């Protein structure tokens, strides 16, 4: 396999500037968290500034060592999945995705033996590990992990994006485009710019892909969405594939059957229909 710059491929952000952390403050926080006598106290210290300050200061290994010490305390065992998730995240901040995979794998093992596992941690362990496997170009395993995250919570957008990356690099381009668009839709169309960046790039890379995706839209988007919302998603598919007449038909179908709870979508669809019909009028005048 040809070497790929996966940092560019995944739109990995460059690390921010180092924000120095005074030694006295770092030591005070370290002593406080290691003297905690219960999980809640330790978590509050970690999450209310300690982790972010250590990471911004580039003190990654120190933070990993502190959490390793917390693992050793028997009363902290119920927090094992959360601790491994945090350690994997720290490694991602270090841009050490191989080490991140090791921590996420430990977290997944801890999650698997829980009697009542917390699916919030389960989702992020599988999702984040999928991202890291994509980075390491282990695309088949990235696909498996993303699909597991989606099976836990299909509403979140992140795993759909990571699944798209794994499909794209296994030459499953239509499936990848469907995942990227699903991710874009599920993140409310833009709260995370990366899904649309992936979609636009895969269209540029492969001539004819937009038409292929449009031809298979019913199947691909039907595998992801159901009910009235499927028609909205089909409208979006045809819109981004440049099949505007089909987009209008799907938007109008959604508009006619969507429950009142879809107020935001209905307003958006009205705007899209108006835009496309005006475009068609302009094209007719120029013909």
Secondary structure, DSSP 4 states (H G I P E B T S, - for coil): -----HHHHTTPPPP-------HHHHHHHHHHHHT--SHHHHHHHIIIIIHHHHHHTT-HHHHHHHHHHHHTSGGGGGGHHHHHHHHHHHHHHTT-HHHHHHHHHHHHHHHHT-TT--HHHHHHHHHHHHHHHHHTT-HHHHHHHHHHHHHH-TT-SHHHHHHHHHHHTTT-HHHHHHHHHHHHHHTTTTSSTHHHHHHHHHHHHSTTHHHHHHHTHHHHHHTT--THHHHHHHHHHHHHTT-HHHHHHHHHHHHHH--GGGHHHHHHHHHHHHHHHHHHHHHHHH-
